[in-house]
Amino acid sequence: MFTTQVRQIFEADDLVLSFADWNLTGAGPDGEAVEMSGQTSDVLRRQSDGTWRFVIDNPLGSAHGF
């Protein structure tokens, strides 16, 4: 199961910077339980039909920055 909880959104025209927490649970190829979580920062762009598409997906947020 994969869940997200959006924490903050900054919107400018047809661009959005989004910050969210995510959690992933399931089973690996060997059947062992897998649980991962993190904070993501993403940039999305509004399409001409009104939908949003990811332009930049940073699933580890700023945890592995410079």
Sequence and secondary structure as in RCSB ss.txt:
>XXXX:A:sequence
MFTTQVRQIFEADDLVLSFADWNLTGAGPDGEAVEMSGQTSDVLRRQSDGTWRFVIDNPLGSAHGF
>XXXX:A:secstr
 EEEEEEEEEEETTEEEEEEEEEEEEE TTS EEEEEEEEEEEEEE TTS EEEEEEETTTTTT  
